[in-house]
Amino acid sequence: STNLQTFYKMSDGHAGDINIRANDLVEIIGSFVETDTKNSDNGGDITITTGRLELSDGAYVATSTYGTGAGGNVTVDAAEAVTLIGAGTDVFAQTIESKLFNNTLTITDRVTGLFVGTQGPGNAGTITVTTPSLLLDNGAVIFGPTFGSGTGGRIQIRASEIEVISGGISSSSHYLTPASTG
């Protein structure tokens, strides 16, 4: 499998952007496309422009910030459809749901989907999906969480048809302040 990833630099400068363009199809199976920042520099943006985007079997597209820099944005412009098919609702239950209820969910817990998140004071980016048809099934998610003091991700979806069968779309806070942990 092939993974595309950019990270922060220890010196000045933000993580690089990732731009993917394909006329017909971008298909990611069991792999990831990701940018991260862990310092005061901003994370890179990920832009996918295609006819169809298909993510399956644990594949994800994500931007994260762990420092004071802002996380990158995830932008998907698919002329025909975006299809996110998870690795199973049991995988979703083990990876996301159980950890969410036990307060052990972290920014690195991922299932099939689109993610922007923060685990520090920097704000998460925005997920923007523009397509005629959006399908989330079998535990796939679009998720913009915060696990720190920074603002969680914004989610903007522009679609004629949205079908969520057994998946989810969420922007939520999982930050425990020192006063709330004792």
N, C-alpha and C positions, 0 to 999 in steps of 0.2 A: 504494500500500500504506500501511497505517496502523501506526505503531509506538507503543507505550506505554512511557515511560521516565521514571524519576526518578533524580536524581543527588544527591550529597552537597551540602551547603551549605558555603561558605567560613567561615561563622560556626558557632555552636553549633546542634545539632539534627540528627537523623538523617534520611536520605532517606525519603520517604513510602512508605507501603504501597500496593500495587495489589491490589484485590479485584475479581475478575470472576465474575459469576454469570449463568448462562443455563440455563433449564430443560432444553432439548434438546441444543444443540450449541454448542461454542466451536471454531471452525475458524480456524487461523492458517496462511496460505500465504505463504511468502517474506518474512515480517515477524518482528518480535520484540516481546517484553514483557521489560523489564529494569529492575533497580535496581542502583545502584553506590554505593560510598563510597570516598573517597580521603583520609580524615582519621581522627580518633579517634572520630568518631560512627558509630553502627551503620547498616548498610544497611537498606533497607526490605524487608518480606516481600512475596511474591507468592502470592496464594491464588486458585485457580480451582475453582469449584464448578459442576458441570454434569452433564448426562446423558452426553455424549460429548465428549472432547477429541481433536481431530485436528490434528497439526502436519505440514506437508509443505513440500517445495521450499526447504529452508534455513531454515525458521521455527524459532525457539527461544524458550525462556523461561529467563531467567538472572538470578542475583544474583552480584555480585562485590565483593571488597574489595581495595583497593590500599594501605590504611593500617593503623593499629592497631585500628580499629573492626571489629566482627564483621560478616560478610556476612549478608544476609537469607536467609530460608528460602523454598523453593518447595514449596507444598502443593497437590496436585491431588486432588480428590475427585470422581470420575466414576461415576455410578450404573450406567452401562452398559459403557463401554469407553474406553481411552486408546490411540490409534493414532499412532505416530510413524513417518513414511515419509520417508526421506532423499532427497536430490537425486541419489543414485547412489553406488555403492561406489567409483567412480573419484574422485568429489569427496571422499569420506571418506579415501581413500588419499592424495590430494594435500594435504588440509587437516590431517589428524590423523596418520595413520600415518607418512608420510615425515618430517614435522617432529618427531614423537616420537623416531624413531630417530636423527635428526640433532641432537637436543637444541636445536631451534629452536622448538618448540611453545610458544605463549604463551597466557595467559588469554583473549585476544581471538580466538583461532582457534576458530571455531564452525561446526558443521553442525547439521542438524535435531536437536532434542532438548531435554532439560532439563539445566541446568547450575547448580552452585554452586561458586565457586572463590575462591582467594586468590592474590595476587601480592605479599604483604607479610607483616607480623607478625600481622595480624588473622586470626582463624579463619573459615573458610568456613561457610556455613549448612548446613542439612539439606534434602535432597529427600525428600518423603513422597508416595507415590502410593498411593491407595486406590481400587480398581476391581475388578470381577469379571474383566476381560479386559485384558491389556496386550500390545501388539504393537510390536516394533521391527523395521524392515525397511529395506533399501536404504541402509544407512550411517547410520541414526539412532542416537543415543546418549543415555544417562543418565550424566552425568559430574560427578565432584566432585573436581577436581584441586587440588593446591597447587603454586605456582611460587615460594613464599616460605617464610619460617620458620613461618607460621601453619599450623594443622591443616587438611587437606583436608576436603571435605564428606562428611557421612554420607548414606547412601542407604537409605531404608526403603521397601520395596514390600510392599503387602498386596493380593494378587490371587488369585483362584481359578485363573486360567490366565495363564501368562507364555510368550510366544512370541518368541524372538529369532532372526530368520532371517539377516540379514546386517547386524548392528548390534552394540551393546555396552553393557554396564553396568559402570562402573569408577569407583573412587575411588583416586587414585594421587598419588605425589609426584614432582615434576619439579624440585625445588629443588637447586641446586648451591651448596654452601658455598664460601667463598673458598678453603679448603684443597683442595677437589676440582677447582677450575678450572685449577690450574696444574700 
